[in-house]
């Protein structure tokens, strides 16, 4: 079926003469991408700006070749990477952004597809950038497949730029009931543009300067028929802003600056929610600040930092009351709460915020019977495993949430509409593992080792034994009266924070 879809894109030029597309949406492939940490926009999350616009960090608008199917590569390698890196460095000159921060879309595309008249999956370029990296746009500064340099560019030596991870934000094919608007705004307001796939309708090519709105309902779906089946045509673009007052989403396209509003266009939130197929964000490695315009930024993955608040939840006639509980630092990453007599049924939430880009976090609890419950990240199946002392009530749906959170992102554990609940009396340790690299794939092994350690030993020592060589052994500063740390690890890449919770 996938080959048929790729073949069909070669037939798709006639409905949109002078314009191209090229995005395929493989729902099975997209479903396997890790889910970005999600929120529902309730009052426990910090409020979003009413308006946000990354347009000034957008590189020079590209014009996709009229017979080329390279929209996915342009939206991902050129726009999303370029914008995100430019924001990090505070550079808003479109030409400088293109040549210094953006990656070559044609280089990435040519590694995935040798025929420019055939499309690729929405997440294909992001996956290639994670595995193999891309090259600077300045090394292949073209947006059309007819450029003769494409045939030999792979033979040259290049500095390859890799992304750390990519995460899906919404997926209307697999999870049609999940709302996307709040999370789209959250990522954009945290300076992460969102690469999205849209269905192409007949009026898309006609978007103009004086009316830069895409209203799919006012056009007819652009389709092609093959072997008696009708297939819809799709296109990849990048979300760069929003205006909550007007309920609009702003996107950048790859049809040149003469199209739309200087290359940009808008959709109503309602149309976006109804028609957009799926979207993802990129997580980049941190970059050092540049001392001059000409220096190539280099990775700086040594710093870690995080802030955490543990809030109790009580009910009142006026609704829920959230209270930040006072911790006291004890030793080796261990904190204890001032209150030591929590009752069965008490509910809590953990608010976590990281301080640098693209760090990973896992949260679990362990009780005196050495039973472990994973609270973050977690799938629906994990959250329903047996009864634990500090249990998770009603966590996310049936997908796996990524352990990687973005720059200055705040997440609520286990979720803004969920709570950690004390179900049995005794002592629990709530453990937060904060890492430079992904922890998720090794979490099961780490927890198994933890259960096998001597339960009579100091718990912080047991946890470090379970972490092994990944535990940061020096260079960590813990705040005495709040759950906060800063680290410049010389060895290891995971910093633990442990909170002791006692119930009677």
C-alpha positions in Angstrom: 0.0 0.0 0.0 2.8 2.4 0.9 4.4 1.9 -2.6 1.1 2.7 -4.2 0.8 5.9 -2.2 4.3 7.0 -3.3 3.5 6.2 -6.9 0.4 8.2 -6.7 2.2 11.4 -5.7 3.9 11.4 -9.1 0.4 11.8 -10.6 -0.5 14.6 -8.4 0.8 17.6 -10.3 -2.2 18.3 -12.5 -4.7 19.4 -9.8 -2.2 22.1 -8.6 -0.4 23.3 -11.7 2.7 25.3 -10.7 2.6 24.0 -7.1 3.9 20.8 -5.4 3.3 18.8 -2.3 4.8 15.5 -1.5 3.8 14.5 2.1 2.7 11.0 2.9 1.1 10.1 6.2 1.9 6.5 7.3 -0.2 6.3 10.4 1.5 3.1 11.7 5.0 4.7 11.4 3.8 8.0 13.0 2.2 6.1 15.9 5.6 4.6 16.8 7.1 8.1 17.3 7.4 9.0 21.0 4.7 11.3 22.3 5.7 14.8 23.4 4.9 15.5 27.1 1.3 16.7 27.0 -0.9 19.1 29.0 -4.5 19.9 28.9 -4.3 23.6 29.6 -5.9 23.5 33.1 -5.1 26.2 35.7 -2.3 24.2 37.2 -0.2 24.9 34.1 1.4 28.4 33.7 -0.7 30.6 31.4 0.3 30.9 27.8 0.9 34.2 26.1 -2.2 35.3 24.1 -0.1 35.8 21.0 3.3 34.4 20.0 5.1 34.7 16.7 8.4 33.1 15.6 8.3 34.7 12.1 11.2 37.0 12.8 13.4 33.9 13.3 12.3 32.2 10.1 15.0 31.8 7.5 14.5 33.2 3.9 11.3 31.8 2.5 12.0 29.0 0.0 10.2 28.1 -3.1 9.8 24.4 -3.6 10.5 23.2 -7.1 7.3 23.1 -9.2 7.7 19.3 -9.9 9.5 18.5 -6.6 8.0 16.6 -3.7 10.3 18.1 -1.0 7.8 19.9 1.3 8.6 17.6 4.3 12.3 18.2 4.0 11.9 22.0 3.7 9.5 22.1 6.6 11.7 20.0 8.9 15.4 20.5 8.0 15.2 24.1 6.7 12.4 25.8 8.7 12.0 23.9 12.0 15.7 23.4 12.6 16.6 26.9 11.4 14.0 28.6 13.5 14.8 26.7 16.7 18.5 27.3 16.5 18.1 31.0 15.6 15.9 31.5 18.7 18.6 29.9 20.9 21.2 32.4 19.6 18.8 35.4 19.3 19.5 35.9 15.6 16.6 37.4 13.6 18.3 38.1 10.2 16.6 35.7 7.7 19.7 35.4 5.5 22.0 34.6 8.4 19.5 32.1 9.8 19.3 30.3 6.5 23.1 30.0 6.0 24.1 29.5 9.6 21.3 27.6 11.2 19.1 25.9 8.6 19.9 22.5 7.2 19.8 21.6 3.5 16.4 20.1 2.7 17.6 18.6 -0.6 20.5 16.8 1.1 18.1 15.2 3.6 15.5 14.4 0.9 18.1 12.8 -1.5 19.2 10.4 1.2 15.6 9.2 1.6 14.2 9.4 -2.0 16.2 9.4 -5.2 13.2 10.5 -7.3 12.0 14.1 -6.6 8.7 13.3 -8.1 7.9 10.9 -5.2 6.9 11.9 -1.7 8.1 10.8 1.7 6.5 10.3 5.2 5.9 13.3 7.4 8.4 12.0 10.0 11.0 10.6 7.6 13.3 13.6 7.6 13.2 14.1 11.3 14.1 10.4 11.8 17.0 10.7 9.3 18.3 13.9 11.1 18.3 11.9 14.4 20.1 8.9 13.0 22.4 10.5 10.4 22.3 14.2 10.7 22.1 16.9 8.0 24.4 19.4 6.4 24.2 23.2 6.5 22.0 24.9 3.9 25.0 27.0 2.9 26.7 23.8 1.7 23.7 23.1 -0.7 21.8 26.4 -0.9 19.1 25.3 -3.3 15.5 24.3 -3.0 15.0 22.7 -6.4 15.9 19.1 -7.4 17.3 20.2 -10.7 20.4 21.5 -8.9 23.3 19.5 -10.3 25.3 19.6 -7.1 22.9 17.1 -5.5 24.5 14.2 -7.4 27.9 14.8 -5.8 27.3 16.6 -2.5 27.3 13.3 -0.6 30.9 12.7 -1.6 32.1 15.8 0.1 33.2 16.1 3.8 30.6 17.8 6.0 30.0 18.7 9.6 26.8 16.8 10.2 24.2 18.3 12.5 22.0 15.8 14.4 18.9 16.4 16.4 18.4 14.7 19.7 14.8 13.5 19.3 11.5 14.2 17.6 8.2 13.8 19.3 4.6 13.8 18.0 2.3 16.5 19.4 -0.9 15.3 17.8 -2.1 12.5 15.6 -5.6 12.7 14.3 -5.5 9.4 12.5 -4.6 7.3 15.5 -6.0 9.5 18.3 -8.9 11.6 16.7 -10.3 12.6 20.1 -7.1 14.2 21.4 -7.2 18.0 21.2 -4.1 19.6 19.6 -4.5 23.4 20.0 -3.2 23.9 23.5 -0.2 21.7 23.0 0.6 23.4 19.7 0.5 26.8 21.4 2.6 25.5 24.3 5.4 24.3 22.1 5.4 27.4 19.9 5.5 29.6 23.0 8.5 27.6 24.2 10.2 28.4 20.8 9.6 25.0 19.2 7.9 25.3 15.8 5.7 22.4 14.9 5.9 20.5 11.6 2.4 19.5 10.5 0.7 17.7 7.7 -2.4 19.2 6.0 -4.7 17.9 3.3 -4.5 19.8 0.1 -7.8 21.4 -1.1 -8.4 23.2 -4.3 -8.2 26.7 -2.8 -4.8 26.2 -1.1 -2.8 27.4 -4.1 -5.0 30.6 -4.2 -4.1 32.0 -0.8 -3.0 35.6 -1.3 -1.6 38.6 0.4 -4.9 40.4 1.0 -6.6 37.3 2.4 -3.9 34.9 3.7 -6.3 32.3 5.2 -6.6 28.6 4.3 -10.2 27.5 4.6 -10.3 23.8 3.5 -14.1 23.8 3.8 -14.3 26.4 1.0 -12.5 24.2 -1.4 -12.7 20.6 -2.6 -10.1 17.9 -1.6 -7.3 17.5 -4.2 -7.3 13.8 -5.0 -6.0 11.3 -7.5 -7.6 8.0 -8.5 -5.6 4.8 -8.8 -7.0 1.3 -9.4 -10.5 2.5 -8.6 -9.4 4.1 -5.2 -9.4 7.8 -4.4 -6.4 9.1 -2.5 -6.2 12.6 -0.9 -3.1 14.8 -1.6 -1.2 16.2 1.4 1.4 18.8 2.1 3.8 19.6 5.0 4.1 23.1 6.5 5.4 24.5 9.8 3.5 26.2 12.6 5.3 29.4 13.7 2.8 31.3 15.7 -0.7 31.9 17.0 -3.2 34.6 18.0 -5.6 33.4 20.7 -7.6 36.6 20.5 -8.6 35.8 16.9 -8.3 32.1 17.4 -5.8 31.7 14.6 -2.7 29.5 13.9 0.1 31.0 11.8 2.1 28.7 9.4 5.0 29.1 6.9 4.9 27.4 3.5 7.4 26.6 0.8 5.9 28.2 -2.2 8.1 31.4 -2.1 7.5 34.8 -0.6 5.1 35.9 -3.4 2.6 33.3 -2.2 0.3 34.0 0.7 1.3 36.7 3.1 5.0 36.9 2.2 5.2 33.1 2.4 3.0 32.7 5.5 -0.6 31.9 6.0 -3.2 31.4 8.7 -5.8 28.9 9.7 -8.6 29.2 12.3 -8.1 27.0 15.3 -11.3 25.2 14.4 -10.1 24.4 10.9 -6.7 23.4 12.1 -8.3 21.0 14.7 -10.6 19.6 12.1 -8.2 19.1 9.2 -4.6 18.8 10.3 -3.4 15.2 10.2 -0.5 15.2 12.6 2.4 17.2 13.9 5.7 16.8 15.7 8.4 18.9 17.3 12.2 18.6 17.3 14.4 18.4 20.4 17.9 19.8 19.7 21.1 19.4 21.6 22.1 22.5 23.5 24.5 24.8 21.8 27.1 27.1 23.2 26.7 30.8 22.6 28.7 32.2 19.8 31.3 35.0 20.4 31.2 36.0 16.7 28.7 35.7 13.9 31.1 33.5 11.9 31.7 30.8 14.6 29.8 27.5 14.1 28.0 26.7 17.3 29.2 23.6 19.1 27.3 21.2 21.4 27.4 21.8 25.1 25.7 18.9 26.8 27.4 19.1 30.2 25.0 21.3 32.2 21.9 20.0 33.9 19.3 21.7 36.0 15.8 21.4 37.3 13.2 22.9 39.7 10.6 20.7 41.4 7.5 21.5 43.5 5.6 18.9 45.5 2.0 20.1 46.0 -0.7 18.5 48.2 -4.2 18.6 47.0 -7.2 19.0 49.3 -10.9 19.6 48.5 -13.0 22.5 49.7 -16.5 23.9 49.0 -14.7 26.2 46.5 -12.9 23.5 44.7 -9.4 22.0 44.9 -6.7 23.6 47.0 -3.0 23.2 45.9 -0.4 23.8 48.5 3.4 23.7 47.9 4.9 21.5 50.6 8.2 22.6 52.2 11.1 20.2 51.7 14.4 20.0 53.6 17.6 18.8 52.0 19.1 15.9 53.9 22.0 14.3 51.9 23.0 12.8 48.6 20.0 14.2 46.7 17.5 13.2 49.4 14.8 15.6 50.6 12.2 15.1 53.4 8.9 16.9 53.9 8.2 18.9 57.0 4.9 17.1 57.4 5.5 13.4 58.2 2.0 12.1 59.0 0.1 12.1 55.7 -3.2 10.2 55.7 -4.4 7.5 53.4 -6.1 9.0 50.4 -4.0 12.2 50.3 -3.4 13.4 46.8 -0.3 15.2 45.4 1.1 16.5 42.1 4.7 17.1 41.2 5.5 20.1 39.1 8.8 19.8 37.3 10.7 22.4 35.1 14.0 21.9 33.5 16.5 24.7 32.7 18.3 23.5 29.6 17.3 22.1 26.2 16.3 18.6 25.5 16.8 16.8 28.9 15.2 13.6 30.0 13.2 12.9 33.1 11.7 9.8 34.7 9.7 9.6 37.9 8.8 6.6 40.0 8.0 5.7 43.6 9.0 2.8 45.7 7.5 1.7 49.0 8.7 -0.3 52.0 7.7 -3.6 50.3 9.9 -2.6 47.4 7.0 -2.2 45.1 7.6 0.3 42.3 5.2 2.4 40.3 6.3 4.5 37.3 4.7 7.9 37.2 6.5 9.6 34.3 6.6 8.8 31.5 4.0 6.2 31.4 1.6 4.4 29.1 -1.9 3.5 30.1 -0.8 -0.1 30.5 2.0 0.8 32.9 -0.2 3.0 35.1 -2.7 0.1 35.7 -0.1 -2.4 37.0 -1.2 -3.5 40.5 -1.8 -1.5 43.6 1.2 0.4 44.9 1.4 2.7 48.0 1.9 5.9 46.1 -0.2 5.1 43.1 -1.0 7.1 39.9 -4.7 7.8 39.3 -5.9 8.1 35.7 -2.9 8.7 33.6 -2.5 9.3 29.8 -4.1 7.4 27.0 -2.8 4.3 25.1 0.4 5.8 23.9 4.0 6.0 25.2 5.0 9.5 26.3 8.6 10.5 25.7 10.9 11.1 28.7 12.5 14.1 27.0 11.2 17.6 27.8 12.0 20.8 26.1 13.8 24.0 27.2 12.1 25.6 30.2 9.2 23.3 29.9 6.9 22.7 32.8 5.2 19.3 33.2 2.7 18.2 35.9 3.1 14.6 37.1 1.2 12.5 36.7 -1.0 15.0 34.8 -3.0 18.2 35.2 -6.2 16.2 35.8 -4.6 13.4 37.7 -2.9 12.9 41.1 -0.5 10.7 43.0 -2.5 9.1 45.8 -1.4 7.5 49.0 -3.1 4.1 49.2 -1.3 2.5 52.0 0.5 3.6 55.2 4.2 3.6 55.4 7.3 5.2 53.9 7.6 6.0 50.2 10.4 7.4 48.2 9.4 9.5 45.2 12.4 9.5 42.8 13.1 11.9 40.0 15.8 10.9 37.6 17.0 13.8 35.5 19.4 13.0 32.6 21.4 14.5 29.7 20.5 11.5 27.6 17.3 9.3 27.4 16.6 7.2 30.4 13.4 5.5 29.3 15.0 2.6 27.4 17.0 1.6 30.5 14.4 2.4 33.1 13.2 -1.2 33.5 16.7 -2.5 34.1 17.5 0.3 36.5 14.4 -0.4 38.6 15.1 -4.1 38.6 18.6 -3.5 39.9 17.1 -1.2 42.6 14.8 -3.9 43.8 17.8 -6.3 44.1 19.8 -3.9 46.3 20.1 -4.4 50.1 16.9 -2.7 51.5 18.7 -2.0 54.8 21.1 0.4 53.1 20.6 4.2 52.8 18.1 4.6 49.9 20.2 7.2 48.1 23.1 4.8 48.0 20.9 2.0 46.7 19.6 4.2 43.9 23.1 5.2 42.9 24.1 1.5 42.8 21.2 0.8 40.5 22.2 3.7 38.2 25.7 2.4 38.0 28.0 4.4 35.7 25.2 6.7 34.6 24.9 8.2 38.1 26.5 11.7 38.4 29.0 11.4 41.2 30.2 15.0 41.6 29.6 18.5 40.4 26.0 18.7 41.7 24.6 21.4 43.9 21.3 20.9 45.7 19.4 23.8 47.2 18.8 23.4 51.0 15.1 24.5 51.2 13.7 23.8 47.8 13.8 20.9 45.3 16.3 22.4 42.9 19.7 21.3 41.6 22.4 22.5 39.2 25.0 20.1 37.9 28.1 20.2 35.6 28.8 16.4 35.5 32.3 15.2 35.0 31.2 11.6 35.1 27.8 10.0 34.5 24.7 11.8 33.1 21.8 11.1 35.5 21.1 13.3 38.6 18.6 11.8 41.1 16.4 13.8 43.4 14.6 11.7 46.1 11.6 12.9 48.2 10.7 10.9 51.4 7.0 10.7 52.0 5.7 9.2 55.3 2.1 8.4 55.9 0.5 7.1 59.1 
